[in-house]
Amino acid sequence: MEDTSLRMLPSNVDVEAALLGCLLNDGKLYGDIEGFGLLPEDFSQERHAAVFRTIKAIFESQRTPDALTVIDEFAKIPNPPEASFVFDLAKNAPIYSEDTLQQYCSIILEKSLHRSLIGICSNAIDVSYGQKIEFDELSDQTTNELIALGNRRHTNSVVPFKTLMGELLERIQEQSSKGSSLLGISSGYPRLDSMCSGLKPGDMVIVAGRPGMGKTGFAINMALAIAKQGLNVLFFSLEMPAQQILNRFVSIECSINSKSLLNAKFDPDETNRLWGNFDDVADLPIFIDESSSLTIPELRSKAKKLDAELRKTPNSKRQGPNKLDCIFIDYLQLMDSNVFKEDKVRQVEYNSKNIKKLAKDLGIPIIAMAQLNRKIEERRGGKVEFSSNKPMLSDLKDSGSIEQDADMVMFIHREDAYRKKEEEKNNEAEIFVEKNRHGPTGSIKFRFVPHYMKFLQLDPVADSYEQANES
């Protein structure tokens, strides 16, 4: 086995010296390499780091750095490099071009990233030997550090307008060829699609409601509609085990009473529907994760792992690459975090912000269920007045950050949930779209089929369940 104690940390001091020499001879060049996001810590030698730190400070103070101004600034810091060292850097600077400078920066950054990676892993090893913190906390900490390190490769987020226009043209042509006006994935509900133009890449969509309103059922209805378009869906069920959530999917898709599935007792029609649809349901590209504890690093890791596995598996039914297309989380407030453990509000805020970041990084929509607080019941005042029961953005439980982070917030409300058992039920549900970055807000009425947990869009002119179902 190789003795790792004898190995040297990655570096290239000659390239570091060459870049610093070029900057000292022509201080304006710093503006050309600023976009690389190099930091003083990226230089392997402290005296190189000190020179670069000073060049950077001089440039940012609207002055032009050179050997003399750098040496003058050294008088303000303790233990600076010698003046002769700075002059030698400038004297030995190579002839350069724009491409050469970019190569220098790339090499320095690459070596620095490798050193940082070694440091992160070494720290994780040392802490693991000491066992001073719990594994989950160390795992989250290490994962976050690795993600932040990886993000340093993507410091330039500026995109030319011409590139964006080209992407816009491609999207318009693709939509035109499909005969679709949607910018994103269809939710399965035309009126909802028309309000938001589909579930778009990078969107964080919140479906919120009080317990018993049907948040999970509505999410499953959408997940099924998306999967039937041939798109890959990852469904995180934090509240129910996989088999229980599967029963919900089968009940909705096969129109089988959920109690029949639990008892394995079916009437003849249900038996025909179950076996007639069994293979089609089994082939749906839906992946269920039943972890009762889920942190942001785990969510990110599982999503990226599945995406990578799908990309390795060609799918002839798809035009583009086989990949992860959509994520559902049921539900947001059940997610854990090793950050702000004692503060639930800040924990939810942290998770909410990072779900939005993940949606943007993966380029897919993430639909998260969310719980509402008890203010709705308090507003009822003992009356069955629909206007007083309408959910509001301020009703989102534990955090106001959810409202800020989300691209779309919709509330699900069923007045039947407040009616007594002996009272007549109208089996109607209403979705209130209270925030929509991509279109109007408003409400959509649905017919709710409780024994199947189905939500059927209720056409304004339909006056019966059959008409709604047919539409």
C-alpha positions as CSV (number, residue, x, y, z in Angstrom):
1,M,0.0,0.0,0.0
2,E,1.2,3.5,-0.9
3,D,2.4,5.7,2.0
4,T,0.0,8.6,1.7
5,S,2.1,10.7,4.2
6,L,4.7,11.2,1.5
7,R,2.4,12.5,-1.1
8,M,2.5,16.2,-1.9
9,L,-0.6,18.4,-2.2
10,P,-1.5,19.3,-5.8
11,S,0.0,22.6,-7.0
12,N,1.8,24.3,-9.8
13,V,3.9,27.1,-8.4
14,D,5.3,28.0,-11.8
15,V,1.9,28.7,-13.2
16,E,1.0,30.8,-10.1
17,A,4.2,32.8,-10.5
18,A,3.6,33.3,-14.3
19,L,0.0,34.6,-13.7
20,L,1.1,37.0,-10.9
21,G,4.0,38.3,-13.1
22,C,1.6,39.1,-16.0
23,L,-0.8,40.9,-13.6
24,L,2.1,42.9,-12.1
25,N,3.3,44.0,-15.6
26,D,-0.2,44.9,-16.7
27,G,-2.6,45.5,-13.9
28,K,-5.6,46.0,-16.1
29,L,-5.4,42.3,-17.0
30,Y,-7.0,41.5,-13.6
31,G,-10.4,42.7,-15.1
32,D,-10.0,40.0,-17.8
33,I,-9.6,37.1,-15.3
34,E,-11.9,38.4,-12.6
35,G,-14.8,36.3,-13.9
36,F,-12.9,33.1,-13.1
37,G,-13.6,33.7,-9.4
38,L,-10.0,33.0,-8.3
39,L,-9.4,33.6,-4.6
40,P,-6.1,34.3,-2.7
41,E,-6.6,30.9,-1.0
42,D,-6.4,29.2,-4.5
43,F,-2.7,29.9,-4.5
44,S,-0.6,27.1,-2.9
45,Q,2.1,29.4,-1.5
46,E,1.2,32.1,1.1
47,R,3.4,34.7,-0.5
48,H,1.7,34.1,-3.9
49,A,-1.6,34.4,-2.1
50,A,-0.5,37.7,-0.5
51,V,0.5,39.2,-3.9
52,F,-2.8,38.2,-5.5
53,R,-4.8,39.4,-2.5
54,T,-3.1,42.8,-2.8
55,I,-3.5,43.0,-6.6
56,K,-7.2,42.3,-6.1
57,A,-7.6,44.9,-3.4
58,I,-5.8,47.6,-5.5
59,F,-7.9,46.8,-8.6
60,E,-11.2,46.9,-6.6
61,S,-10.2,50.3,-5.2
62,Q,-10.3,51.7,-8.7
63,R,-6.5,51.8,-9.0
64,T,-4.1,50.0,-11.4
65,P,-1.9,47.4,-9.7
66,D,1.8,47.0,-10.5
67,A,4.9,46.0,-8.7
68,L,5.4,49.4,-7.0
69,T,1.8,49.8,-5.8
70,V,1.7,46.2,-4.5
71,I,5.0,46.8,-2.5
72,D,3.5,50.0,-1.2
73,E,0.4,48.2,0.0
74,F,2.6,45.5,1.7
75,A,3.6,48.2,4.2
76,K,0.1,47.9,5.7
77,I,0.2,44.2,6.4
78,P,2.3,42.1,8.8
79,N,5.1,39.8,7.5
80,P,4.7,40.7,3.8
81,P,6.8,39.1,1.0
82,E,10.1,40.9,0.2
83,A,10.1,43.6,-2.4
84,S,12.7,41.6,-4.4
85,F,10.3,38.7,-4.7
86,V,7.6,40.9,-6.3
87,F,10.1,42.4,-8.7
88,D,11.3,38.9,-9.7
89,L,7.7,37.9,-10.4
90,A,7.3,40.8,-12.8
91,K,10.8,40.3,-14.3
92,N,10.2,36.6,-15.1
93,A,6.7,37.0,-16.4
94,P,6.2,35.1,-19.7
95,I,4.8,36.4,-23.0
96,Y,1.1,35.9,-22.7
97,S,-2.1,35.9,-24.7
98,E,-5.8,35.9,-23.5
99,D,-5.9,32.1,-24.0
100,T,-2.7,31.7,-21.9
101,L,-4.1,33.7,-19.0
102,Q,-7.3,31.6,-19.0
103,Q,-5.3,28.4,-19.0
104,Y,-3.2,29.7,-16.1
105,C,-6.4,30.5,-14.1
106,S,-7.9,27.1,-15.0
107,I,-4.8,25.2,-13.8
108,I,-4.6,27.2,-10.5
109,L,-8.3,26.6,-9.8
110,E,-8.1,22.9,-10.6
111,K,-5.2,22.4,-8.3
112,S,-7.0,24.4,-5.6
113,L,-10.2,22.3,-5.9
114,H,-8.2,19.1,-5.5
115,R,-6.5,20.5,-2.4
116,S,-9.8,21.5,-0.9
117,L,-11.3,18.1,-1.7
118,I,-8.5,16.4,0.1
119,G,-9.0,18.8,3.0
120,I,-12.8,18.1,3.2
121,C,-12.3,14.3,3.0
122,S,-9.4,14.4,5.5
123,N,-11.5,16.3,8.0
124,A,-14.4,13.8,7.6
125,I,-11.9,11.0,8.2
126,D,-10.5,12.6,11.4
127,V,-14.0,13.4,12.7
128,S,-15.2,9.9,12.0
129,Y,-12.3,8.4,13.9
130,G,-13.0,10.8,16.8
131,Q,-16.8,10.1,16.6
132,K,-17.5,13.5,18.3
133,I,-20.6,14.2,16.2
134,E,-23.3,12.0,14.9
135,F,-23.0,10.4,11.5
136,D,-26.0,12.2,9.9
137,E,-24.6,15.6,10.9
138,L,-21.2,14.8,9.6
139,S,-22.6,13.4,6.4
140,D,-24.8,16.5,5.8
141,Q,-21.8,18.8,6.6
142,T,-19.5,17.0,4.3
143,T,-22.1,16.8,1.5
144,N,-22.8,20.6,1.7
145,E,-19.0,21.3,1.6
146,L,-18.6,19.1,-1.5
147,I,-21.5,20.7,-3.2
148,A,-20.2,24.2,-2.5
149,L,-16.8,23.1,-3.8
150,G,-18.4,21.7,-7.0
151,N,-20.3,24.9,-7.6
152,R,-17.0,26.9,-7.8
153,R,-16.7,25.4,-11.3
154,H,-19.8,27.3,-12.3
155,T,-19.0,30.9,-11.1
156,N,-19.8,32.4,-14.5
157,S,-23.6,32.5,-14.6
158,V,-23.8,35.3,-17.2
159,V,-25.4,34.1,-20.4
160,P,-25.3,36.1,-23.7
161,F,-28.6,37.4,-24.9
162,K,-28.0,35.7,-28.3
163,T,-27.7,32.3,-26.6
164,L,-30.9,32.8,-24.7
165,M,-32.7,33.9,-27.9
166,G,-31.4,30.7,-29.6
167,E,-32.8,28.6,-26.8
168,L,-36.1,30.5,-27.0
169,L,-36.4,29.7,-30.7
170,E,-35.7,26.0,-30.1
171,R,-38.4,25.9,-27.5
172,I,-40.9,27.7,-29.7
173,Q,-40.2,25.3,-32.6
174,E,-40.5,22.2,-30.3
175,Q,-43.8,23.4,-28.9
176,S,-45.1,24.2,-32.4
177,S,-44.1,20.7,-33.6
178,K,-46.0,19.2,-30.7
179,G,-49.0,21.4,-31.2
180,S,-48.7,22.5,-27.5
181,S,-48.9,25.9,-26.0
182,L,-47.4,24.7,-22.7
183,L,-43.9,25.9,-21.6
184,G,-43.7,23.0,-19.1
185,I,-45.1,19.6,-18.1
186,S,-48.8,19.2,-18.2
187,S,-50.3,18.7,-14.7
188,G,-53.1,16.7,-16.2
189,Y,-55.6,19.5,-15.5
190,P,-56.2,21.8,-18.5
191,R,-57.5,24.7,-16.6
192,L,-54.5,24.6,-14.2
193,D,-52.1,24.3,-17.1
194,S,-53.7,27.3,-18.8
195,M,-53.0,29.4,-15.6
196,C,-49.4,28.4,-15.2
197,S,-48.5,27.2,-18.7
198,G,-47.4,23.8,-17.3
199,L,-45.0,22.9,-14.6
200,K,-41.8,24.5,-15.8
201,P,-38.1,23.6,-15.2
202,G,-36.7,25.2,-12.1
203,D,-40.1,25.8,-10.6
204,M,-41.0,25.1,-7.0
205,V,-44.7,24.5,-6.7
206,I,-46.5,24.3,-3.3
207,V,-49.7,22.4,-2.8
208,A,-51.0,23.3,0.7
209,G,-53.9,22.5,2.8
210,R,-55.2,21.5,6.2
211,P,-55.1,17.8,7.2
212,G,-57.7,15.7,5.4
213,M,-58.2,18.0,2.5
214,G,-56.5,15.6,0.0
215,K,-53.1,17.1,-0.6
216,T,-51.5,13.7,-1.1
217,G,-54.3,12.5,-3.3
218,F,-54.1,15.6,-5.5
219,A,-50.3,15.2,-5.8
220,I,-50.8,11.5,-6.8
221,N,-53.3,12.5,-9.4
222,M,-50.8,14.9,-10.9
223,A,-47.9,12.4,-10.6
224,L,-49.9,9.8,-12.5
225,A,-50.8,12.3,-15.3
226,I,-47.1,13.2,-15.6
227,A,-45.9,9.6,-15.6
228,K,-48.5,8.7,-18.3
229,Q,-46.8,11.3,-20.5
230,G,-43.7,9.0,-20.4
231,L,-41.9,11.3,-17.9
232,N,-39.9,10.0,-14.9
233,V,-41.3,11.0,-11.5
234,L,-39.6,10.7,-8.1
235,F,-42.1,10.7,-5.3
236,F,-40.8,11.2,-1.7
237,S,-43.4,9.9,0.8
238,L,-42.3,11.0,4.3
239,E,-45.7,10.3,5.9
240,M,-46.7,6.9,4.4
241,P,-44.7,3.7,3.6
242,A,-44.2,2.7,0.0
243,Q,-47.0,0.1,0.0
244,Q,-49.5,2.4,1.5
245,I,-48.7,5.2,-1.1
246,L,-48.8,2.6,-3.8
247,N,-52.4,1.7,-2.8
248,R,-53.3,5.3,-3.3
249,F,-51.8,5.3,-6.8
250,V,-53.6,2.0,-7.8
251,S,-56.9,3.2,-6.3
252,I,-56.8,6.4,-8.3
253,E,-55.6,4.9,-11.5
254,C,-57.8,1.7,-11.5
255,S,-60.8,3.3,-9.8
256,I,-60.8,0.8,-7.0
257,N,-62.1,1.6,-3.5
258,S,-59.1,2.1,-1.2
259,K,-60.7,-0.1,1.4
260,S,-60.9,-3.0,-1.2
261,L,-57.2,-2.8,-1.7
262,L,-56.6,-2.9,2.1
263,N,-58.8,-5.9,2.5
264,A,-58.0,-7.6,-0.8
265,K,-61.7,-8.0,-1.4
266,F,-62.9,-6.8,-4.7
267,D,-66.3,-6.8,-6.5
268,P,-66.2,-8.2,-10.1
269,D,-65.9,-4.8,-11.7
270,E,-63.0,-3.8,-9.5
271,T,-61.3,-7.2,-10.2
272,N,-61.6,-6.5,-14.0
273,R,-60.2,-3.0,-13.6
274,L,-57.3,-4.1,-11.4
275,W,-56.1,-6.9,-13.7
276,G,-57.0,-5.0,-16.9
277,N,-54.7,-2.1,-15.8
278,F,-52.1,-4.0,-13.8
279,D,-49.3,-4.1,-16.4
280,D,-49.9,-0.5,-17.5
281,V,-49.7,0.8,-13.9
282,A,-46.6,-1.4,-13.2
283,D,-44.8,0.1,-16.2
284,L,-45.4,3.7,-15.2
285,P,-42.0,5.5,-14.7
286,I,-42.7,6.4,-11.0
287,F,-40.1,5.9,-8.3
288,I,-41.1,6.1,-4.6
289,D,-38.8,6.9,-1.7
290,E,-40.4,6.1,1.6
291,S,-37.8,7.6,3.9
292,S,-39.5,9.0,7.0
293,S,-36.5,11.3,7.5
294,L,-35.2,13.3,4.6
295,T,-32.7,16.2,4.6
296,I,-31.7,18.5,1.8
297,P,-28.4,16.7,1.1
298,E,-30.2,13.3,1.0
299,L,-32.9,14.8,-1.3
300,R,-30.2,16.2,-3.6
301,S,-28.1,13.0,-3.5
302,K,-31.1,10.7,-4.2
303,A,-32.4,12.9,-7.0
304,K,-29.0,13.1,-8.7
305,K,-28.3,9.4,-8.3
306,L,-31.6,8.5,-10.0
307,D,-31.1,11.0,-12.7
308,A,-27.6,9.6,-13.4
309,E,-29.0,6.0,-13.5
310,L,-31.8,7.0,-15.9
311,R,-29.4,8.7,-18.2
312,K,-27.4,5.5,-18.5
313,T,-30.6,3.6,-19.5
314,P,-31.8,4.6,-23.0
315,N,-35.5,4.9,-23.6
316,S,-36.6,4.6,-27.2
317,K,-40.0,6.1,-26.3
318,R,-38.4,9.5,-25.5
319,Q,-37.1,12.0,-28.0
320,G,-34.5,13.5,-25.7
321,P,-32.3,11.9,-23.1
322,N,-33.8,9.7,-20.5
323,K,-33.6,11.7,-17.2
324,L,-35.5,12.6,-14.1
325,D,-38.3,15.0,-15.0
326,C,-40.2,15.8,-11.8
327,I,-40.0,15.5,-8.0
328,F,-42.9,15.4,-5.5
329,I,-42.3,15.8,-1.7
330,D,-45.0,14.8,0.7
331,Y,-44.6,17.0,2.7
332,L,-42.3,19.9,3.3
333,Q,-42.7,20.4,7.1
334,L,-41.8,16.7,7.7
335,M,-38.3,17.2,6.2
336,D,-35.4,17.1,8.6
337,S,-32.3,19.2,8.8
338,N,-29.1,19.2,10.8
339,V,-29.2,23.0,10.6
340,F,-31.3,24.9,13.1
341,K,-32.3,21.7,14.9
342,E,-34.0,23.5,17.7
343,D,-35.8,26.1,15.6
344,K,-38.5,24.6,13.4
345,V,-39.3,27.8,11.6
346,R,-35.7,28.4,10.5
347,Q,-35.4,24.8,9.6
348,V,-38.4,25.0,7.3
349,E,-37.0,28.2,5.8
350,Y,-33.7,26.5,5.1
351,N,-35.4,23.5,3.5
352,S,-37.7,25.7,1.4
353,K,-34.8,27.8,0.0
354,N,-32.8,24.8,-0.8
355,I,-35.6,23.0,-2.6
356,K,-36.0,26.0,-4.9
357,K,-32.2,25.9,-5.5
358,L,-32.3,22.2,-6.3
359,A,-35.2,22.7,-8.7
360,K,-33.1,25.3,-10.5
361,D,-29.9,23.2,-10.4
362,L,-31.6,20.1,-11.8
363,G,-33.8,22.1,-14.3
364,I,-37.0,20.3,-13.3
365,P,-40.1,21.2,-11.4
366,I,-40.4,20.2,-7.7
367,I,-43.9,20.0,-6.3
368,A,-44.0,20.0,-2.5
369,M,-47.0,19.5,-0.2
370,A,-47.2,21.8,2.7
371,Q,-49.3,22.0,5.9
372,L,-51.5,25.0,6.8
373,N,-51.8,26.2,10.4
374,R,-55.1,26.4,12.4
375,K,-55.9,30.0,11.5
376,I,-58.5,28.8,9.0
377,E,-60.5,27.1,11.7
378,E,-60.2,30.1,14.0
379,R,-61.6,32.3,11.2
380,R,-64.7,30.1,10.9
381,G,-66.1,31.4,14.2
382,G,-68.4,28.4,14.4
383,K,-70.0,29.3,11.0
384,V,-70.0,27.4,7.8
385,E,-69.2,30.4,5.6
386,F,-67.0,29.5,2.7
387,S,-65.5,33.0,2.4
388,S,-64.1,32.8,5.9
389,N,-62.5,29.4,5.2
390,K,-60.6,30.3,2.2
391,P,-56.9,29.6,2.8
392,M,-54.4,32.5,2.7
393,L,-50.7,32.7,2.1
394,S,-50.2,33.7,5.7
395,D,-51.7,30.3,6.7
396,L,-48.6,28.4,5.6
397,K,-47.3,26.6,8.6
398,D,-43.9,27.4,10.3
399,S,-42.5,29.7,7.6
400,G,-43.2,32.8,5.5
401,S,-40.2,31.8,3.4
402,I,-42.3,29.2,1.6
403,E,-44.4,32.0,0.0
404,Q,-41.3,33.9,-1.0
405,D,-39.4,30.9,-2.5
406,A,-42.2,29.2,-4.4
407,D,-43.0,30.1,-8.0
408,M,-46.6,28.9,-7.5
409,V,-48.7,28.4,-4.3
410,M,-52.0,26.6,-4.5
411,F,-54.4,25.8,-1.7
412,I,-56.7,22.8,-1.7
413,H,-60.0,23.2,0.1
414,R,-63.0,20.9,0.6
415,E,-65.9,22.3,2.6
416,D,-67.1,18.7,3.1
417,A,-64.1,18.2,5.5
418,Y,-65.9,20.5,8.0
419,R,-69.3,19.0,7.6
420,K,-70.6,16.5,10.2
421,K,-71.0,12.8,9.1
422,E,-74.7,13.1,9.0
423,E,-74.7,16.2,6.8
424,E,-75.0,15.9,3.1
425,K,-71.7,16.1,1.2
426,N,-71.4,17.8,-2.2
427,N,-68.0,16.1,-3.1
428,E,-66.6,19.3,-4.5
429,A,-63.1,20.6,-4.0
430,E,-61.6,23.9,-4.9
431,I,-58.0,24.8,-5.8
432,F,-57.0,28.4,-5.0
433,V,-54.0,29.6,-6.9
434,E,-52.8,32.4,-4.6
435,K,-49.4,33.0,-6.1
436,N,-48.3,32.5,-9.7
437,R,-45.1,34.0,-11.1
438,H,-46.1,32.9,-14.6
439,G,-49.7,33.9,-14.9
440,P,-52.9,34.8,-13.2
441,T,-54.2,33.7,-9.8
442,G,-57.7,32.4,-9.3
443,S,-59.7,29.3,-8.4
444,I,-60.5,26.0,-10.1
445,K,-63.4,23.7,-9.1
446,F,-63.0,19.9,-9.0
447,R,-65.3,16.9,-8.4
448,F,-63.8,14.9,-5.6
449,V,-64.4,11.1,-5.6
450,P,-63.5,10.2,-2.0
451,H,-63.5,6.4,-2.2
452,Y,-60.9,6.6,-5.1
453,M,-59.2,9.9,-4.0
454,K,-59.7,11.2,-7.5
455,F,-59.8,14.9,-8.4
456,L,-61.7,15.5,-11.6
457,Q,-61.7,19.0,-13.1
458,L,-65.2,20.3,-13.0
459,D,-66.1,22.2,-16.2
460,P,-68.0,25.3,-15.4
461,V,-70.9,24.2,-17.6
462,A,-71.0,20.6,-16.2
463,D,-73.7,20.1,-13.7
464,S,-73.2,16.4,-12.9
465,Y,-70.4,14.0,-12.0
466,E,-70.8,12.2,-15.4
467,Q,-70.4,15.4,-17.4
468,A,-67.3,16.3,-15.3
469,N,-65.8,12.9,-15.8
470,E,-66.4,12.9,-19.5
471,S,-64.8,16.3,-19.9
